[in-house]
Each structure stands twice: as structure tokens, then as C-alpha cells.
Amino acid sequence: MPEHSRILDVGCEIGKPVAHTLASAGHQVHGIDGSQTMVNIASSQVPGNFMKVDMRMYEPGCTFDGVFAILSLFQLSPGEIYSMCCRFSGWLKPDGYLVIGVTPSTDLPPGEYIYDSTWDCTRQMGKPWMNSYTDELFFSEERWKEILRSVGFEIESDSRYSFTPKGLEFNHAEIHYLQLARKVESQPLLGPYPRPTKAELPRMSRA
């Protein structure tokens, strides 16, 4: 993307590394996060506009050249993930780019998981995270591609790498999987669409 592109970091947390990397490359960075503490830290160390808001309720006042959602979708339900992908498309300009960062279900470490055949996903219940317990959800690489294509994206590239968090409590590497997708449809194929007005309703004629 050209310099000074407007980019949204969804689930920005403290602003590093994603927002910081984008701002350092000369882009106009906007970040959203559900924690005011995270937003305050991001604002203090990264040039950009950051606000506290639930991504599911966010209504931007502009469109973006790029949207990044890096390791910020694990705790959504399957339906919410589909909805968010529709929203990502609506937030992007034509030919805008979406970058999704996840751990695919096919690369989960050993543990207790539940396979959900309805959504073709894997669930991990009661995972310890930041002094609490969360329920997390994982799609496979192919399912992610299907979801993004279904809402008007074209997958341009993907990559994966192994990451081991710092700390003695971590004894295994995590697989992080990135997908770069370009918006090729002007409207998400599965909506949401605006409510039709009376003038737009088709006329019915009697036989």
C-alpha cells in the first residue's frame, strides 16, 4: 500500500507490534480495542487515533485502505466471525486489503478440544488467559479461505510461522497463520444489506 494509507488495527491492544509497525511505515493508523487500559498505552507509544469500542459495535466514520485483525478474533462465536468478515469488507475501500492473523485448528498443541461439526471449527473451553479463563474458537486454513471468499475477498497470499512466547509457563511454540486478502466485490456477498425502501420494492401484477 502507498505511504499515508489509512489503516485500521482491530484489537490493537498496546499498539505493538502491529500499529507501531504500520505507523513507522508512514501510514495513518487507527486502532480499536475493548480495553481502555490498552487504548491508553497504545496512544502513549504509537502515533495514531485509538479508541475503546467493541469491534462488533464499531461504526467508522470513514473507509480504510487496509484492515488488520491479528490474533484478535479467537473469543468470538462462529456467527460473530462471519459477521465481522462482512463488516471488514464494508469498512474497506474497493481493492482494499485485509490481513487476518490466527492459529489454525490444524496446528493446535495437544489439549482438550471440542470439534463443532455445525460450524466446522474447533473449540477450546476454559483456557487460562491473563488471570482469567476464556473460551476460544479455531477454524482451519481452508475454512478461513472459504469464509473470506464468501464475503467478497480474494486470497492473495498466506504464510505461517512458529512463535514461542516468553515466560517459563510456556513450553511449546504457537503456529501463527496470516492471510492477505483483497476486496474484489463492492458489497459483501452475504450482506448485510440496507433495508429496501418502498420505491425499490418490485411491482407485483395479477395474472
C-alpha positions as CSV (number, residue, x, y, z in Angstrom):
1,M,0.0,0.0,0.0
2,P,1.2,3.5,-0.7
3,E,2.6,5.7,2.1
4,H,0.0,7.5,4.1
5,S,-2.6,4.8,3.6
6,R,-5.4,4.8,6.2
7,I,-5.3,1.5,8.1
8,L,-7.4,0.1,11.0
9,D,-5.9,-2.2,13.6
10,V,-8.7,-4.3,15.1
11,G,-7.9,-5.4,18.6
12,C,-4.9,-3.1,18.8
13,E,-4.0,-3.9,22.5
14,I,-0.9,-1.8,23.4
15,G,-0.2,-0.8,19.8
16,K,2.8,-3.0,19.4
17,P,3.9,-4.6,17.2
18,V,1.1,-4.1,14.6
19,A,0.1,-0.4,14.9
20,H,3.7,0.6,15.6
21,T,5.0,-1.2,12.5
22,L,2.3,0.4,10.3
23,A,2.9,3.9,11.7
24,S,6.6,3.5,11.3
25,A,6.0,2.8,7.6
26,G,4.3,6.1,7.2
27,H,0.6,5.0,7.4
28,Q,-2.3,6.8,9.1
29,V,-3.2,4.3,11.9
30,H,-6.5,3.9,13.6
31,G,-6.8,1.4,16.4
32,I,-9.8,-0.1,18.3
33,D,-9.8,-2.3,21.4
34,G,-12.3,-3.3,24.1
35,S,-9.9,-2.3,26.9
36,Q,-9.4,1.4,27.9
37,T,-6.1,0.5,29.5
38,M,-4.8,-1.0,26.3
39,V,-6.1,2.1,24.3
40,N,-4.3,4.4,26.8
41,I,-1.0,2.5,26.4
42,A,-1.3,2.4,22.6
43,S,-2.0,6.1,22.5
44,S,1.1,6.9,24.6
45,Q,3.6,5.0,22.4
46,V,2.2,4.9,18.9
47,P,1.2,7.9,16.7
48,G,-2.4,7.4,15.6
49,N,-6.0,7.5,16.7
50,F,-7.1,4.9,19.2
51,M,-10.5,4.4,20.8
52,K,-12.2,2.0,23.2
53,V,-15.0,0.1,21.4
54,D,-16.2,-3.4,20.9
55,M,-15.4,-4.4,17.3
56,R,-18.8,-5.8,16.9
57,M,-20.3,-2.4,17.6
58,Y,-17.8,-0.2,15.8
59,E,-19.1,2.2,13.2
60,P,-16.2,4.0,11.5
61,G,-16.7,7.5,10.0
62,C,-14.5,6.7,7.0
63,T,-13.3,3.8,4.8
64,F,-9.9,2.3,5.1
65,D,-7.2,1.2,2.7
66,G,-6.3,-1.7,4.9
67,V,-7.7,-3.6,7.9
68,F,-5.5,-5.8,10.2
69,A,-7.1,-8.3,12.7
70,I,-4.1,-10.0,14.2
71,L,-4.8,-12.6,16.9
72,S,-7.9,-10.7,18.0
73,L,-10.8,-13.0,16.8
74,F,-10.3,-16.1,19.0
75,Q,-13.0,-15.3,21.5
76,L,-15.8,-14.6,19.1
77,S,-18.5,-17.1,18.2
78,P,-18.6,-18.6,14.7
79,G,-21.5,-16.4,13.7
80,E,-19.8,-13.3,15.0
81,I,-16.7,-14.2,13.0
82,Y,-18.7,-14.4,9.8
83,S,-20.4,-11.1,10.7
84,M,-17.0,-9.4,11.4
85,C,-15.7,-10.5,8.0
86,C,-18.7,-8.9,6.4
87,R,-18.0,-5.8,8.4
88,F,-14.3,-5.8,7.5
89,S,-15.4,-5.7,3.8
90,G,-17.8,-2.8,4.5
91,W,-15.0,-0.8,6.2
92,L,-12.6,-1.2,3.2
93,K,-12.3,0.8,0.0
94,P,-12.6,-1.1,-3.2
95,D,-9.4,-3.1,-3.7
96,G,-8.6,-2.6,0.0
97,Y,-6.6,-5.2,1.9
98,L,-7.5,-7.3,4.9
99,V,-4.8,-9.1,6.9
100,I,-6.1,-11.9,9.2
101,G,-3.8,-13.5,11.8
102,V,-5.0,-16.6,13.6
103,T,-3.9,-20.0,14.9
104,P,-5.5,-22.6,12.6
105,S,-7.3,-25.6,14.1
106,T,-4.9,-28.0,12.3
107,D,-1.9,-26.7,14.3
108,L,-3.3,-26.6,17.8
109,P,-1.0,-28.0,20.5
110,P,-2.1,-31.1,22.5
111,G,-5.0,-30.4,24.7
112,E,-8.7,-30.9,25.3
113,Y,-10.7,-29.6,22.4
114,I,-14.3,-30.0,21.1
115,Y,-15.0,-30.3,17.4
116,D,-18.1,-28.4,16.3
117,S,-19.4,-30.1,13.2
118,T,-22.1,-27.5,12.6
119,W,-19.6,-24.7,12.1
120,D,-16.6,-27.0,11.1
121,C,-14.5,-25.5,13.9
122,T,-12.6,-26.5,17.0
123,R,-13.4,-25.0,20.4
124,Q,-11.2,-24.8,23.5
125,M,-13.1,-24.3,26.7
126,G,-11.8,-22.7,29.8
127,K,-8.4,-21.7,28.5
128,P,-6.2,-19.7,31.0
129,W,-5.6,-16.2,29.7
130,M,-4.5,-13.1,31.6
131,N,-5.6,-14.3,35.0
132,S,-8.9,-15.4,33.8
133,Y,-10.4,-18.2,31.7
134,T,-11.8,-17.9,28.2
135,D,-13.5,-20.0,25.5
136,E,-11.7,-19.8,22.2
137,L,-12.5,-20.9,18.7
138,F,-10.4,-22.0,15.8
139,F,-11.1,-22.6,12.1
140,S,-8.8,-24.4,9.7
141,E,-6.8,-22.6,7.0
142,E,-9.2,-23.8,4.3
143,R,-12.3,-22.7,6.3
144,W,-10.8,-19.2,6.7
145,K,-10.3,-19.0,3.0
146,E,-13.9,-20.1,2.3
147,I,-15.2,-17.5,4.8
148,L,-13.3,-14.6,3.2
149,R,-14.2,-15.7,-0.3
150,S,-17.9,-15.9,0.6
151,V,-17.9,-12.2,1.6
152,G,-16.2,-10.9,-1.5
153,F,-12.4,-11.2,-0.8
154,E,-9.7,-12.8,-3.0
155,I,-6.9,-14.5,-1.1
156,E,-3.6,-13.1,-2.5
157,S,-1.1,-14.8,-0.2
158,D,-0.8,-16.7,3.1
159,S,2.1,-17.6,5.4
160,R,2.8,-19.3,8.7
161,Y,5.5,-19.1,11.3
162,S,6.3,-20.6,14.7
163,F,6.3,-18.3,17.7
164,T,7.3,-19.2,21.3
165,P,6.0,-16.6,23.9
166,K,8.5,-15.5,26.6
167,G,8.0,-16.9,30.1
168,L,8.7,-20.1,31.9
169,E,5.0,-21.1,31.8
170,F,5.1,-21.5,28.0
171,N,6.7,-24.8,26.9
172,H,5.5,-25.0,23.3
173,A,5.5,-23.0,20.2
174,E,2.4,-21.4,18.7
175,I,1.7,-21.5,14.9
176,H,0.6,-18.1,13.7
177,Y,-1.1,-18.1,10.3
178,L,-1.5,-14.9,8.2
179,Q,-3.8,-14.4,5.2
180,L,-3.7,-11.4,2.9
181,A,-7.0,-10.8,1.1
182,R,-8.1,-8.1,-1.3
183,K,-11.6,-6.8,-1.5
184,V,-12.9,-7.6,-5.0
185,E,-16.7,-7.2,-4.5
186,S,-18.3,-3.8,-3.9
187,Q,-20.7,-5.4,-1.4
188,P,-20.2,-8.4,0.9
189,L,-21.9,-11.3,-0.9
190,L,-23.8,-12.4,2.2
191,G,-24.7,-8.9,3.4
192,P,-25.6,-7.1,5.5
193,Y,-27.5,-5.0,3.0
194,P,-29.5,-1.9,3.7
195,R,-33.3,-2.3,4.2
196,P,-35.1,-1.6,0.8
197,T,-37.3,1.4,0.5
198,K,-40.8,1.3,-0.8
199,A,-39.7,2.7,-4.2
200,E,-37.2,-0.2,-4.5
201,L,-39.7,-3.0,-4.0
202,P,-40.7,-4.8,-7.2
203,R,-44.1,-4.2,-8.6
204,M,-46.5,-7.2,-8.5
205,S,-49.0,-7.8,-11.2
206,R,-52.0,-10.0,-11.2
207,A,-52.1,-12.9,-13.7
